[in-house]
Amino acid sequence: MASAIQWPGFKPTDAPLDVIVGLSRYYGSDPDFVLAGGGNTSCKAGQRLWVKGSGYALASIVPDGFVEMHRPALNDLLSADFGPDRNAREEKFKAAVMAARVHPEKNQRPSVEVVLHHLMPRTYVVHSHCTLVNMFTCCKQGRQIIQDVLGDTVLWIPDVDPGLILAQTIQRMLNDYRQRTGKDCPRAIIMQNHGLIVAGDTPEDVRSDTDFVVSMLRRHMDSLPAGDPFGPVRRLDPVEARRQINQIGPALRALLAGEEALKLVRFDDSAEVMQLVGGENGQAVALGGPLMPDQIVYCKALPLWFEPRADEPVEGLIARLRSAIADYRQKAKYPPQVVLVEGLGMFTAGDDFSAADTARIVYIDAIKVMAGAVRLGEVNYMPPSQREFFENWEVEQYRRKIARGNAGAGRAQGRIAIVTGAAQGFGLEIAQDLAREGAHVVLADMNARGAAQAAAELAARHGAGKALGLAINVTDGASVEEAIHQTIRAYGGFDLVVSNAGVLRAGSVKTLAEKDFDFVTAVNYKGYFVVVQKAAPILATQHAARPDYWSDIIQINSKSGLQGSNRNGAYAGSKFGGIGLTQSFALELVEDGIKVNSICPGNFFDGPLWSDPKTGLFVQYLESGKVPGAKTLEDVKKFYEAKVPMGRGCRTADVMKAVYYLMDQKYETGQAVPVTGGQVMLA
């Protein structure tokens, strides 16, 4: 079969709408056929037609995702004449299509190709943007090759305006096909620079004809010589490549941003991407023009091509990127969404992970199509008139709007946050709250498996790519650098660092083991220093690219950083030292647009630090005799609760109010904010 996806279990008793849902999910789940919001499907029954509604993904569509249409009204449109003016014609056509809905009260918007679906003389119609097929449709020799390989089993449609003109063109060419072959319908329709249409009266008919076309074209492609389609590939030295990624990603976040939040930027240096950006002919092919409508919708018509310079200071890099983006904007009237860096890889930008990753996936598909077209002969780009049409077409603007989705309004919306010590406990709850408030969150922890699992759960709840779990040892500079590098590859940079990783070993100065003192000091004090040292240059790059942009480093300190703690000197000393670091960092990093503050929570009694039945502080304090007369864990807990004027321990919600305050305010840095329920009061 052409697809590796499991074929649905269709039954003879299935209603047509159930069948088309199954077919839609089958082909819509296969990235070789459908990406992002591309493709559409339909079914017919008598005088009714159900077509996929705009805004619904084929991979997950349900019956309510189809729009019920009057077929007689659609048939009338095939002979309609809305005049020669493109814009006026499309407005009238859209209005006529909307008027043909059976249930306008549902406020659904049918696929613009609904008339095309109506005229196909079969029950089920599947229109996909099959990557293999588009290698031929985007090749100048494609029509002749299709004719040689498939003959009259398929019908080739030249490049025309979508919607009404495409439907009328297919109607005319179908009539010619019937007269020429005596057949009422080809096994497939292949549309230049667009995709594949297959129609059948059963789901098995659709699968059989699709498999036939794909297998024949694959056989032809496999017979061609392999090799580098864009010429010999050159890659940057790995060390230099890493440096470039760590500078270009954050710079692009700022330079491509609008008025508020910075962009999210994805990086890709997969084999397909490197063939193009490293190939000696890659630039000429990439800048030749767009190939398909999806490329224009999700990636803009053209990428920005950028040449890196070895050992270039970040200031020079930012200046050249700023100039290149300004030139692009002047010509295109919008910023680039895809930036190809010669010998390095591809950056794609969006307001969130979904938009940036969709652009990445769709452009990689375009690279595959370019490569296939080159192997077949020569790339056939969309003509300028078609490119301009799709750039300005209201239908595609609507698709962009649907693809963007509804932006949230959380207090962390648009932010990218790194939280250390986030696999469990306090750090995990901080990460969870940031995600609820709209942030993309990196959960970094020594417990790599726990961080990955927690991130997966957050992504399942808030959306793919909204959370990333990474291994980190905050006491090891190389480990922190790697976590930051992976964050840049995934998101382009970050706006907030919550330095939360911390440990505690309670004990008297008379008896505490030196190794325990070193451990606490290394994690709580040195670890904070290392995280800031490695994060600050990234934040500084973003500020240099956009001087009005301010980022945040927030250390989760402790009330023990504000006053000493009996028989807990290692911990208190590390936290006192942390506040000294905060004040010093704040003085130094303010010139880079970085606010540095500490939050000093009271005792977090409900978390594992205190309540773990084996290693928690309640156990440690009971065993060390820190609480006079305490005989049980409950005795220890009550002793510490009694120290708090508010009568309870600190909770994550209390701390998050301080986190959001520090993020929101623009005129405070170097502070230690107590959140202690009155247990510690500043003079």
LINNORQUI-V864893 format. One record per backbone hydrogen bond with DSSP energy under -0.5 kcal/mol. NH is the residue of the N-H (numbers start at 1). CO is the residue of the C=O. E is the energy in kcal/mol with one decimal. If there is no record, write none. Layout:
NH:CO:E
NH:CO:E
This chain:
10:8:-1.5
14:11:-2.1
18:15:-0.5
19:15:-2.1
20:16:-2.5
21:17:-1.6
22:18:-1.9
23:19:-2.7
24:20:-2.5
25:21:-2.4
26:22:-2.1
27:23:-2.4
28:24:-2.7
29:25:-1.3
30:27:-1.1
31:29:-0.7
33:30:-2.5
34:30:-2.4
38:35:-2.5
40:127:-1.9
42:125:-1.9
43:50:-1.9
44:123:-1.1
45:48:-2.3
48:45:-1.7
49:69:-1.6
50:43:-2.8
51:49:-0.5
51:67:-2.0
52:41:-2.3
53:65:-2.6
54:109:-3.5
56:53:-1.5
60:57:-1.1
61:57:-0.7
61:58:-0.7
65:62:-2.6
66:63:-1.8
67:51:-3.4
68:66:-0.5
69:49:-3.1
70:100:-2.9
71:47:-2.4
71:69:-0.6
74:70:-1.6
75:71:-2.7
76:72:-1.7
77:73:-0.9
78:74:-0.7
78:75:-1.1
79:76:-1.1
80:77:-1.5
89:85:-2.7
90:86:-2.6
91:87:-2.0
92:88:-2.2
93:89:-2.6
94:90:-2.6
95:91:-2.1
96:92:-2.2
97:93:-2.5
98:94:-2.5
99:95:-1.8
100:96:-0.7
100:97:-1.1
101:98:-1.3
102:68:-2.8
103:68:-0.6
106:103:-1.7
107:104:-1.8
110:108:-0.5
111:52:-1.5
114:111:-1.5
117:113:-1.9
118:114:-1.9
119:115:-1.9
120:116:-1.0
122:120:-1.9
124:200:-2.9
125:42:-2.1
126:198:-2.9
127:40:-2.8
128:126:-0.6
128:196:-2.3
129:33:-2.1
131:32:-2.3
134:130:-2.4
135:131:-1.1
135:132:-0.8
136:132:-0.8
136:133:-1.1
137:133:-2.0
138:134:-1.6
139:136:-1.5
140:378:-2.9
142:139:-1.9
145:141:-2.3
146:142:-3.0
147:143:-2.2
148:144:-2.4
149:145:-2.7
150:146:-3.2
151:146:-0.8
151:147:-1.3
153:150:-1.9
154:151:-1.0
155:188:-1.9
157:190:-2.8
158:156:-0.5
160:158:-0.6
165:162:-0.8
166:161:-0.7
167:163:-2.3
168:164:-2.7
169:165:-2.3
170:166:-2.7
171:167:-2.4
172:168:-2.2
173:169:-2.5
174:170:-2.7
175:171:-2.1
176:172:-1.9
177:173:-2.3
178:174:-2.6
179:175:-2.0
180:176:-2.2
181:177:-2.8
182:178:-2.2
187:153:-2.7
188:153:-0.8
189:197:-2.8
190:155:-2.9
191:189:-0.5
191:195:-2.7
192:157:-2.8
193:137:-1.1
194:191:-1.9
195:191:-1.3
196:128:-2.7
197:189:-2.7
198:126:-2.3
200:124:-2.2
206:202:-1.7
207:203:-2.3
208:204:-2.8
209:205:-2.4
210:206:-2.2
211:207:-2.9
212:208:-2.1
213:209:-2.3
214:210:-2.6
215:211:-2.6
216:212:-2.0
217:213:-2.3
218:214:-2.7
219:215:-2.1
220:216:-1.7
221:217:-2.5
222:218:-2.8
223:219:-0.9
223:220:-0.7
224:221:-1.5
229:227:-0.8
231:228:-1.5
234:278:-1.9
236:343:-2.3
241:237:-3.2
242:238:-2.2
243:239:-1.8
244:240:-2.5
245:241:-2.6
246:242:-2.3
247:243:-0.9
247:244:-0.6
248:244:-3.4
249:245:-2.0
251:247:-1.8
252:248:-2.8
253:249:-1.9
254:250:-1.4
255:251:-2.8
256:252:-2.2
257:254:-0.9
258:261:-0.7
263:253:-2.1
264:350:-2.9
265:491:-2.5
266:348:-2.9
267:489:-2.4
268:346:-2.3
274:270:-2.7
275:271:-1.8
276:272:-1.1
276:273:-0.5
277:273:-2.7
278:274:-2.0
279:275:-0.6
280:232:-1.0
281:230:-3.0
282:279:-1.4
285:281:-2.0
286:282:-2.9
287:283:-2.2
288:285:-1.1
289:286:-0.6
293:193:-0.6
295:292:-0.5
296:292:-1.2
297:293:-2.4
298:294:-2.6
299:295:-1.8
300:296:-1.1
304:338:-2.6
305:303:-0.5
306:340:-3.0
308:306:-0.6
312:309:-1.5
317:313:-2.2
318:314:-2.6
319:315:-2.0
320:316:-2.3
321:317:-2.7
322:318:-2.8
323:319:-2.1
324:320:-2.6
325:321:-2.7
326:322:-2.1
327:323:-2.3
328:324:-2.1
329:325:-2.8
330:326:-2.2
331:327:-1.7
332:328:-3.2
333:329:-2.8
337:299:-0.5
339:347:-3.2
340:304:-3.0
340:338:-0.5
341:339:-0.6
341:345:-2.9
342:306:-2.5
342:340:-0.6
343:277:-1.8
344:341:-2.4
345:341:-1.7
346:268:-2.7
347:339:-2.9
348:266:-2.1
349:337:-2.4
350:264:-1.9
356:352:-2.2
357:353:-3.0
358:354:-2.3
359:355:-2.0
360:356:-1.8
361:357:-2.8
362:358:-2.8
363:359:-2.3
364:360:-2.1
365:361:-1.9
366:362:-2.0
367:363:-2.3
368:364:-2.3
369:365:-2.3
370:366:-2.9
371:367:-2.9
372:368:-2.5
373:369:-2.8
374:370:-2.4
375:371:-2.0
376:372:-1.9
377:373:-1.7
380:138:-3.3
381:379:-0.7
382:290:-2.7
386:383:-0.7
387:383:-2.5
388:384:-2.7
389:385:-1.9
390:386:-2.5
391:387:-2.1
392:388:-1.6
393:389:-1.4
397:393:-2.0
398:394:-2.2
399:395:-1.8
400:396:-2.3
401:397:-2.0
402:398:-2.5
403:399:-2.8
404:400:-2.1
405:401:-1.2
407:405:-0.7
412:437:-1.8
413:410:-1.6
414:438:-0.9
415:412:-2.2
417:440:-2.9
418:496:-2.6
419:417:-0.5
419:442:-2.8
420:418:-0.5
420:498:-2.3
421:444:-1.6
422:444:-1.5
427:424:-0.6
428:424:-1.5
429:425:-2.2
430:426:-2.2
431:427:-2.4
432:428:-2.7
433:429:-2.2
434:430:-2.4
435:431:-2.3
436:432:-2.2
437:433:-1.7
438:435:-1.8
439:434:-2.5
440:415:-2.5
441:466:-2.6
442:417:-3.3
443:441:-0.6
443:468:-2.9
444:419:-2.6
444:442:-0.8
445:470:-2.1
448:446:-1.8
451:447:-2.5
452:448:-2.5
453:449:-2.4
454:450:-2.5
455:451:-2.4
456:452:-2.3
457:453:-2.0
458:454:-2.0
459:455:-2.7
460:456:-2.2
461:457:-1.4
462:458:-2.7
463:459:-2.5
466:463:-2.1
468:441:-2.3
470:443:-2.6
472:445:-1.4
474:472:-0.5
476:473:-2.3
477:475:-0.6
480:476:-2.1
481:477:-2.6
482:478:-2.1
483:479:-2.0
484:480:-2.4
485:481:-2.6
486:482:-2.5
487:483:-1.9
488:484:-2.2
489:485:-2.3
490:486:-1.8
491:487:-3.2
492:487:-0.6
492:488:-1.7
495:416:-3.3
496:416:-1.9
497:552:-2.1
498:418:-3.3
499:497:-0.8
499:554:-2.1
500:498:-1.5
507:567:-2.1
511:508:-1.1
512:508:-3.0
517:513:-1.9
518:514:-2.6
519:515:-2.1
520:516:-2.4
521:517:-2.4
522:518:-2.6
523:519:-2.2
524:520:-2.4
525:521:-1.7
526:521:-2.1
527:522:-1.9
529:525:-1.9
530:526:-2.9
531:527:-2.4
532:528:-2.2
533:529:-2.7
534:530:-2.1
535:531:-2.1
536:532:-2.6
537:533:-0.6
538:535:-0.8
539:535:-1.8
540:536:-2.7
541:537:-1.9
542:538:-1.8
543:539:-2.0
544:540:-2.6
545:541:-2.0
546:542:-1.4
549:546:-2.3
551:593:-2.6
552:495:-2.4
553:595:-2.7
554:497:-3.2
555:553:-0.5
555:597:-2.7
556:499:-2.2
557:555:-1.1
557:599:-2.9
559:601:-1.9
561:558:-2.0
562:559:-1.8
563:559:-1.4
568:565:-1.7
569:507:-0.6
572:568:-2.5
573:569:-2.9
574:570:-2.0
575:571:-2.0
576:572:-3.0
577:573:-2.5
578:574:-1.6
579:575:-1.7
580:576:-1.6
581:577:-2.2
582:578:-2.6
583:579:-2.4
584:580:-2.1
585:581:-3.6
586:582:-2.6
587:583:-1.7
588:584:-1.8
589:585:-3.4
590:586:-1.1
591:588:-0.7
592:589:-1.7
593:590:-1.7
594:589:-1.7
595:551:-2.6
595:593:-0.5
597:553:-2.3
598:671:-3.4
599:555:-2.8
600:673:-3.2
601:599:-0.7
602:675:-2.5
605:603:-1.4
607:604:-1.3
610:604:-0.5
610:607:-0.9
611:607:-3.1
612:608:-1.8
616:612:-1.8
617:609:-2.3
618:610:-1.9
620:616:-2.5
621:617:-3.6
622:618:-1.8
623:619:-2.6
624:620:-2.3
625:621:-0.6
625:622:-0.7
626:621:-1.7
627:621:-0.7
628:626:-0.7
630:627:-1.8
636:632:-1.6
637:633:-2.4
638:634:-2.6
639:635:-1.9
640:636:-1.9
641:637:-2.5
642:638:-2.0
643:640:-0.9
644:641:-1.5
645:643:-0.6
646:677:-1.3
647:644:-2.2
650:603:-2.6
654:651:-0.6
655:651:-1.7
656:652:-2.8
657:653:-1.4
658:654:-0.9
659:655:-2.2
660:656:-2.8
661:657:-1.7
662:658:-2.5
663:659:-2.0
664:660:-2.4
665:661:-2.7
670:596:-3.5
673:598:-2.9
673:671:-0.6
674:672:-0.7
675:600:-2.5
679:676:-1.3
